[in-house]
Amino acid sequence: MKQKIDVVGISCDDAGDFSTAAQKALNEAEVIFASGDQEATIQCYFPKLQAQFKPYPKPISELEKSLPSYQSKKIVMMALGDPLFYGIGAILLRFLSAEQLRFHSAISSLQAALSRFSIPWNDLAVLSLHGRSLSSLSTVLGAKGRYGVLTDEKNSPQRIAGKLVEMGQENAVIRIAESLGRSDEKLSTYRAAELVDGKQHFSSLLILIIDIA
């Protein structure tokens, strides 16, 4: 595949805030890979697009096999926030060179969460629990510091708080940013010990910022 593929991020804060270069890529695209929600967002802001929308294959590893059939097309791939931050960018770079890709990054959910809480992130350590066991927490969160945690439905704030309490970190501060950029956005702050009873309900779309003193 010789042509460049444009990888366009959708901002967490303003889904329609695309750079001039990203807008050009979308308007000229012949094929756009996107999830259902991403397609709806793009169609809302760019209703006159002529591109054919294609869903990402499952598993995502099949993308490498399917791309050659579009090698004569102008391709755009949609992502959330920064495609190179735990996103599609890292997957594409496994089988495509950097010269074949052009990235258009946007504000990620983690960046938005830190902004909401007015927290600088120059000293932040980041951990992703997507599809991973909580056992990794004990090795990563063993030291004092600030951590940004990307999680999933299985690894809920309550389960993470329970693990912290097991580690003797019951006073760890857990800031939770839910549904960022949506109408039901919510921010809350707890001590780890306050969350272990499991009575709180949280959206599946959330970011955790954990402080261990």
N, C-alpha and C positions, 0 to 999 in steps of 0.2 A: 504494500500500500504506500503510494508515493505522496498523495495529497495530504495537506494538513487537516487534522480534525480539530474543530473548536470545541472546547469543554467549558460550558457556561454555568456559573453558579447563580442560584437564586438567593437573594439576600434574605436573611431572617427578619430584618426590620422593615424593609420596604421591598416587597416582591417585584415591584415594577421598576426598581432602580438599576437599570442596565447601562453599562458604559456604551459609548458610541461604537466601539469596536464589537462589543457583544451584540448590539442591535443589528449591526451590519451582517454579522455572521448568521443571526437568526433569519433576517430578511432574505438572505441569499441561500439559505439551507434548502437542500432537496430531501434530506432525511434527518429527522430529529429523534434521537433515543431519549425517552423520558418515562418516568412512572406516571400512573394515572393522575395523581395530584399535581405533578410537575406539568403535565400536558395541559391540565385545566388552567393553571396559572399562566402559562405561556399563551394559550388561546385567548385568555382574558385581555392581556396587554398587547397581543399581536394578532388581532382577529383576521387579518388578511393574508396570513402566511400560506404559501402554496406547498409547503413541505409535507412529506408523508411522515406521520408519527409512528414510531415503533417502540414497543415495550422492551425494557431490558430483559435479556434471557435469564431463565432460572435453571441451573445455577448461573451466577454471573460469569463464571469461568468459561461458559459457552460463547461469550462475546468474541473471543479470539477467533473462533471457528466461523462465526457469522459475518464478521466485518469484510472479508475479501469479496463477498457478493455485492458490496456497495462501493467498491474501489473507484468507480467512475463517477460517484456522486459527491456532492458537497455535504459533509456530515457535521452535525452538531450533537453533542451529548450534554444533557442537563444534569446538574448536581445541586445539592443544597449547600449554601455558604461557599466555603473554599474547597474546591474539588481535590486539593492536595492535602487536606486535613482530614484524615480518616475517611476519605471519599473515593470516588471512581478514579481519580487521578493516579493513585498508587497502583490500582489494578491495571490500568492502561499501560503504565510504564513497565509492567512486567514483560510485555510483548511488543511494545512500540517504542521507538526512540524518542527522546525529548524533542528532536527536530521535527517529528511528525505531529506534534501536539501543540496547540496554542490555548493557554489557560486564561479564563476571564473570571477571576475570583470575586466573591462577594462576602458580606459580613456573615460569619458563622454563628451558630446558636451559642457557642461558648463565648465568643467575643461579645455578643449581645447580653448574655447573662452577667458577665463581668461589668459591663457598662451600667446595667440596671442597678447593680449593687455598689457602684462607684469603687470598684476594686482594680488596682493596677495588676498587670499580669506578667511583668518582667521576671518574676521569680516563681512563676506557677509551674508545677509539674502536672502533666496530663496523663490520665489513665482511661483506657476504653474497656468497658465490661461487656460490650456487645457480644453475645454468644460465648462469654467466658465465665469461668468459675470464680466465686468470691474468694477462693483460696489465694488468688494473686494479691488481694488487698493486704494481707499480713506482711508480705515482703515489700510492697511499695509504700504503704502508709505507716511504716514502723518508725519513721523519724518525724521530728517537728517540721512543720512547713505548711504550705498551701497547695491544695490539689484540685484540679478540675477533673470531674469524673463523668464520662459519657456512659450512660447505662441503657438498659433495655427493660422490657416488661417483667422479666424474670428477676432481675437484680433490682428490686424496688428500694426506695429510700429506707424503708423499715428493715429490710434484710441487711443493707449496708450498715445501718446504725447498729443492728444486732451484732454484726461482725466487729465493729469498732468497740462496742462494749466488751465483747469477749477478749479483745486485745488490751483492755484496761484504759481505753480512750473514751470513757463515758461522757467526758466534758468537751469532746471535739465539737466544733461548731459546724453545722451542716446548713448551708444556704441552698434553697431549691428554687429554680426558675422553671415554671411550667408554661407550656404552650406559647412560647415567645413569639411576638408579632401577630398573635391571633386575638380574637375578641375575648377569649376566656383566659388571657394571660394572668399569671398569679406568681407572686414572690413571697417566700416565707423563710424563716430562720428558726432552727431548733438546736438544742443540745442533743447529742446522740442518745442519751438516756431517755429523752422525751419521746423518741420515735419508736422505741422497741415494743410498745404495747400494740402497735399495728392498727390503731383506731382511725388514723388519718387516711384520706383518699387522695391520690395524686394522679395526674394525667400521665399517660405513657410517654408523652413528649416532654422530657425534662432534662435539665442539666444540674449537676450537683457541684457545689464549691465547698470543699471541706478544709477547715483550719484546725491543725493540731498544734497545741501550744506546748 
